[in-house]
Amino acid sequence: MFPTTSRYFNRELSWLAFNRRVLEESTNRAHPLLERLRFLSISGNNLDEFFMVRVAGLKGQQLQNVDELSIDGMTVAQQLAAVAADADLLTDAQQNTWLAIVRELADADVHVVGADGVPAGSIAWLDTYFREQIFPVLTPQALDPAHPFPFIPNLGLSLIFDLKRLADGESIRELVMIPPTVARFVRLPGIKATYIAMETLVRRYARAMFPGYEVCDAGVFRIIRDSDIEVEEEAEDLVRYFRTAIMRRRRGRVIRLDLETGMSADLEAVLKRELGGGDALIIEKEAFLGIGALEALVEEDRPDLKFTPYSPRFPERIRDYDGDCFAAIRAKDIVIHHPYETFDVVLAFLRQAAADPDVVAIKQTLYRAGKQPTVIRALCDAAEAGKSVTAVVELKARFDEEQNLLWASQLERSGVQVVYGFIDWKTHAKVSMVVRREGGLNRTYCHFGTGNYHPITARIYTDLSFFTADPRAGRDAAQMFNYITGYVEPRGLELLTLSPSSLRSKLTDLIDAEIAHVREGRQSGIWAKMNSLVDPKIIDKLYAASAAGVPIELVIRGICCLRPGVVGLSDTIRVKSVVGRFLEHSRIWAFGAGKALPNDRAKLYISSADWMPRNFDRRVEYMLPIETPTVHDQVLDQVMVANLIDTEQSWELQADGSYIRVESGPKPFNLHRYFMTNPSLSGRGAALDQGHGVPTLSLRRR
């Protein structure tokens, strides 16, 4: 029997390993240069959020003397120490990668210059630009007994100066915060792309800001604050609570203090003292602060340094019915594969529902809808047209709370019935249902998604949209919405399995069934794709299946706490992660179900949930079986198989926790390229890229 400490990987360290895989793509020369820079900036934004939420949570536990161990047996202090060490290595790698990329950018005629590198022909323009555009929005603040150290907002970038008055030699210390509305980089005029960072610009013009003073010392710094929002069970008004909590979040405890490389010990000591840096987990010196801000450089108009633009297809099945979504869905269930097939089909479904006089009701969950109003506008139009419209708006969607509050207000003004769900659970299920009057009776059309109703992320996240008019699905969806809006617990569900009531037990039963099949000599197998695998009970059940001899293949993009390939524990389990042009986000689960004949089909499900305690116990999630034969084959034998056989964007998890990039071999396969160059799942045409076809494989025979 393996001791508890060796059965699982640490959640936080597994996430850092995932972000390192993202960072590795910034050194992958198969990608164009500006796309590599984009991966670098994504790794920076990811790490910022990790500190704001996960590290802040650990720090809060430490301050409250919480002694609970992680699933791998580490104390809070041990986790913080391990996270600090790994984050240091990751940060160093980010900085080194940036220094390498900036040299390659220069070779490609995209230049990022220092204070002394401004081309002579741009100096006069830059002088005017600073004086007229930047100087008016900067507010230098003296730091002395009469002027206490000001509040620095989360992710705020600032400069601190030690000055000496030329007239009498008196010393003064000044702080200059860069307003968040000011762009991080300024592009100098001219055809040649030349950029200067804002902090470099401010330092260059320090004498203009402080006439009559000499700059003796200066440094740039940046802070990260605790930005999580904890919902109190006694909150009487959830909307008012979140409006207050969002304001309070901006003043959260300092978790990380980033200092510019070369900052003097005196200025460093001041910042530590004034910003609570002594309690901050990490104080890091970096060449460039805020790696995520490099995303601005990716906007440079250099198509030769970016991926070839991709235009998603509109599903042929909908076109066959002259754009009538309801007619197409009525004829047969449809699966849509984003981003290869456009999210516009989801918008078309909602717009048609809003405009159709026979539609009587629309119910919709909204977890992350983004800043674009397309989905919101369709729901508002439907309500204004007199239809009954209900929107479940999740206020607890981290970092989207403020935007969701704005959408909720707009929806209510249009007559939409807005519901905020449960206080202590998040509504994470992505479901839309439309009730339409047909032939004197009501028919329900449903959309079940693995991703959010978010037009922007739908262009870069791989997700599935499943449309059906199956009456069973409609009845189940209605019960799910009644559960959220009226706390009426579902009874007798025909297709859906929901958390937090029964998803965990259903999944456990499916794994147990595979164990029984293999013990009785039948075919068995488990194949699952998701973002994260953390739940120890489910991991233990997978270990039990492995011990029984069930072959298990998992595609886990991010966190994986399961330790694969350990003799006697997880011999039959293989785990891989796919990181590439698009963000793998769909959740697909398949179980062999003891089938052996080619015309038999494994049990197949799509879901909104990852296998994490929060998804099983603290969220409303759905799990839906895919029974329509054509859709079943499309999802299993195309999407799932493509993920399993990908070689160009895949990493395999080792028993020691390391990830090794999969060798492409003599027949390399890139799943993203395949789906970009082949017909849509709902289409019928021949492959566009015959050289990268996916062989039709039966997972039951793998």
VENWOVEN-V557549 format. One record per helix or strand. SS is the DSSP state (2 for helix, 1 for strand). FROM is the first residue (numbers start at 1). LEN is the number of residues. Records with the same first field share a line. If there is no record, write none. Layout:
SS = FROM-LEN ; FROM-LEN
This chain:
2 = 4-4 ; 11-17 ; 33-31 ; 76-32 ; 120-18 ; 198-7 ; 206-4 ; 238-12 ; 265-10 ; 291-8 ; 303-3 ; 316-5 ; 325-7 ; 344-12 ; 374-11 ; 401-13 ; 457-3 ; 471-16 ; 503-17 ; 536-13 ; 613-5 ; 629-17 ; 671-6 ; 690-3 ; 699-3
1 = 8-1 ; 110-4 ; 141-2 ; 144-1 ; 147-1 ; 157-9 ; 171-8 ; 185-3 ; 193-5 ; 213-13 ; 254-7 ; 282-5 ; 313-1 ; 334-5 ; 341-1 ; 359-8 ; 388-6 ; 417-3 ; 426-2 ; 430-9 ; 441-9 ; 461-8 ; 497-3 ; 526-5 ; 533-1 ; 552-5 ; 560-1 ; 562-1 ; 573-6 ; 583-2 ; 587-5 ; 603-5 ; 611-1 ; 619-7 ; 650-4 ; 659-3
